[in-house]
Amino acid sequence: MKEKAVLTKKITKTALAKKLGISRQSLYYQKKRPSLDEEVKRQIEAVLSDNPAYGHKRIALELKLNKKRILRVMKKFGIKPYRIHARAPWKQEDEGQAAVEKAVNIYTLLCPLCPNLVWVSDFTYINYQGRFIYVATLMDRYTREIIGMAISRFHDKNLVMEAFMDAEKTTGTAPVYLHSDQGSEYTSDDYKTYVTAKQVILSFADKASPWQNGFQESFYGKFKVDLGEVSRFETLGELIEAIHQTIHYYNHKRKHTTLKMSPVEFKLLYQERNHKAFV
């Protein structure tokens, strides 16, 4: 009877932790991986809803994540492309018959000599509390200034269109060329219709060639370093404010290694010299 009472005695978490030889806090520990995987799963499904034939490599390019991570999450949740293309037999005469109209790519063709000639566009993500926050920006290729931006929980045509509209508002004009990668956001009919209505010529980097939009890629690398560890922000509002402050710092104070001054300083110097040339 006494032995039975001992067995039915409630075991506290402290006693259990001591018995197992671990700290009591570890009993409350929850792995972050499942919640992050759930977030990636939602993003993958969002991409597949617009691009039903995409495999893990194209999804990785779309989300700007490692393809191995995308493949692991897809296998974990049993996600497969909604449409699978049947492979047609290869014939030698097929080689070189990519007679698809190729879009303009100014990567190797044009070196701008003034502001608002070429704008480059891209977006990045920030992992905040298990969710992805997307930041889209437009940069003037000549001054390196970030002239437009938008922040959203989702990367879609609305995100990049809002960034373009913000750049229009900032500069009061539109560029001659607008360069980006071939993400579905930038190739959507609504986005292309709006931009080309401004007499803008769209330019697209080759597939899987991020160096062809290297100015934006380089900016995001520095931007995330300047922004710092995002876990220090208690609210999303604090993070968004810090994003704006970091971009303002980049534009107005951060010395650009090529320009030897901040982008805004370089723009003002150009305007001053250009004004004197016509006086």
Secondary structure, 3 states (H helix, E strand, C coil): CHHHHHHCCCCCHHHHHHHHCCCHHHHHCCCCHHHHHHHHHHHHHHHHHHCCCCCHHHHHHHHCCCHHHHHHHHHHHCCCCCCCCCCCCCCHHHCCCCCCCCCECCCCCCCCCCCCCEEEEEEEEEEECCEEEEEEEEEECCCCCEEEEEEECCCCHHHHHHHHHHHHHHHCCCCCEEEECCCHHHHCHHHHHHHHCCCCEEEECCCCCHHHHHHHHHHHHHHHHHHCCHHHCCCHHHHHHHHHHHHHHHHHCCCECCCCECHHHHHHHHHHHHHHHCC
